Amino acid sequence: MAENSVPVNHSKVISGIKYAYLLAFFALVASVFHPIITGAPIDGLIKGILILIVGLGGGILVYKGITSQKRLILTPLGLALMIISLFLVYQITNKPLFEI
């Protein structure tokens, strides 16, 4: 093994930690502290975190699609997830883009 190479297990751990930090960041962005301080229901918090995770998944798929050979599959799928996330954001703000 070369001096500058990283063992496979080490890179997977770092990747997992990176996503754990993103999840914690999304929890804070979705106002974790607001329901705790005000006693408001946690329903909106959970929905907000899930919507942000769907958007993140879409962004990751777009990035993977652009940097890999599977462009025709991953890029549109990622864009679709990001659009779904956008619609869900409008739904939870009670300003839906489309009436269902």
Stockholm file with secondary structure:
# STOCKHOLM 1.0

chainA/1-100         MAENSVPVNHSKVISGIKYAYLLAFFALVASVFHPIITGAPIDGLIKGILILIVGLGGGILVYKGITSQKRLILTPLGLALMIISLFLVYQITNKPLFEI
#=GR chainA/1-100 SS CCTTCCCHHHHHHHHHHHHHHHHHHHHHHTTSHHHHHHCCCSHHHHHHHHHHHHHHHHHHHHHHHHHSSCHHHHHHHHHHHHHHHHHHHHHHTTCCSSCC
#=GC SS_cons         CCTTCCCHHHHHHHHHHHHHHHHHHHHHHTTSHHHHHHCCCSHHHHHHHHHHHHHHHHHHHHHHHHHSSCHHHHHHHHHHHHHHHHHHHHHHTTCCSSCC
//
